[in-house]
Amino acid sequence: ANASYCPGHPAPEDIQRQIFNGFVNQLYVEKDVIGAFDKYIALNLTEHDPFDAQGRIPNEQKLSHIIPFVPNVVLRQSFDNNIGFIHVRVNEVNEEPIALADIYRMDGTCIVEHWDVTQARPANATNPIAMF
């Protein structure tokens, strides 16, 4: 079943971590944007991306046209003190890879807030392991 974890209810950190890891897998590995958002993200999501609207619905609609079509690899993820983060290598065709850091805040069992930071690797980078 795809029962929702939202609205959130209190949960210990080990349960929050399991929920967060399930979200990461469903969104970034399975690329099931609508399913992941409906199951794990609050309807009134607080979104900090300067180009995105507030709330779950506009964000899941936007990302459903991006995530399934762009190759990516989750390099790192962690969860501690209600905050989960993911470091992702985005591999767009014929472009330098992009580093993406997504940061999520949970309220109990539900993801309620999101920040992201992106950086493109410059073509003239001198560090061979830059960003990854």
Secondary structure, 3 states (H helix, E strand, C coil): CCCCCCCCCCCCHHHHHHHHHHHHHHHHHCCCHHHHHHHHEEEEEEECCCCCCCCHHHHHHHHCCCHHHCCEEEEEEEEECCEEEEEEEECCCCCCCEEEEEEEEEECCEEEEEEEEEEECCCCCCCCCCCC
